[in-house]
Amino acid sequence: RRVEPPKKRRLAYGVKKEHSAYFGWTTFTALSSAVATIDKKTKDMPQVLRHLVVEEEIETRRPILRTFQPSAMRVSPGGIAIAPEVPREREAMDEKLDFEALDKKLEEILGK
């Protein structure tokens, strides 16, 4: 997770009659439904002149180590050992979105 604390900057052109504003950014991991909610709530904030949500594709597949117990193996009619199938475990996101922490960070950025 990376964050750039907000810094006051002069705008290249006026936005909503403002010529300077605080600019900052953060990265976070969230479900797409949560990102849509954050985007909608940010649009409704009159203190926020502009915002941008950028989605980054993340590879979620990880190699799975499989172990076999010799006693669980069976032998085919041709005398070849056949290993049993091992079910794949469901993968979860490494970092879950904490809405309270996100709200606190937004309030800190916006100076509430």
N, C-alpha and C positions, 0 to 999 in steps of 0.2 A: 504494500500500500504506500502510495506516495502522495505528498501534499505540498503545495506551494502556498504559504500564508498570503493573505490578501495584502496588496500594496496599492497605494493611491497612485493613479497614473493619469496623465493628460490624454484625452481622447483625440484621435486624428480628426474627428468631425463630431459635431453635436449629436447626442442621442437623447431623445425626449427632453430637449433643452438643457441637457447637462454636458459640460465640457471636460469634466474630470470624474473619475470613478475608481472604486476599488476593484482590483482584478486578482483573482486567485483560482486555483484548481485543485482537484483531488481525484484520486482513482479509487474505485471500490468494486466489489463483486456483488452482484445481485441477480435475482431472477428477473426475466423480462417484464413480468407484471409489476414488480416493485419499481423498476426503472421508469415504467410508464407513469406510475403514481408520483414518483419524485419529479419527473418532467412536468406533469400537470400542475402540481403544487407550486413549483418554482415559477411557472408561467403566471400563476395567480398572485405572486408577490409583487406589490408595487415598488418595493425597494430594489428589485433586481431589474436592471435595464435590459440586459440580454444574457442568455445562457445557452450552452450547447452541451448535449449529451452525445458522446461518441461511443459506439459499441465496438469492442475488440473481441475477435473470435479467439477462444481459448481451447486448446486441445485438451480434452478431458480423459482420453484413453491412457491407461498406464499398463505397463507389462504386468501380467499376473503370473506369479510363480505357482506352479502346480507340483504337488508332491503325491507320490503314489506309494501305497503300501503293498508289498509283494503278496500278502495274503488276499488282497482285494482283487488281484488280477485273475483273469480267467484264461483258459487256453482254448483256442479254436480247434476244430476237428483236424486241421493240418498241423497241429502242435505249435502254433505261434501264440505267444503271450499277448493278450489284449488288455490294455489298461482301461479302467472305468473312466467315464466322463466325470469331471469335477465341475460342479456348478460355479458360474462366475458370480462374484459378489457384486452387489449394487454399489456403484461409486457415488460418493457425496461430494459436494463442493467443499473446498478447504476452508473457506472463510464465509460465514453467514452474515447477512446484513443485519445490523443492529439499528433499528429505526430510532431509538432514543439517542444513541450516540450520533447518528446522522443529523437529527434535529438539533442537538446541542452544538454540533460543528457548524451547521448552517446559521444558527443564532449568533455564534461567536464570529463568524465571517461577516454577517450582516450588522453586527454591533447592537443587537437587541439587549 
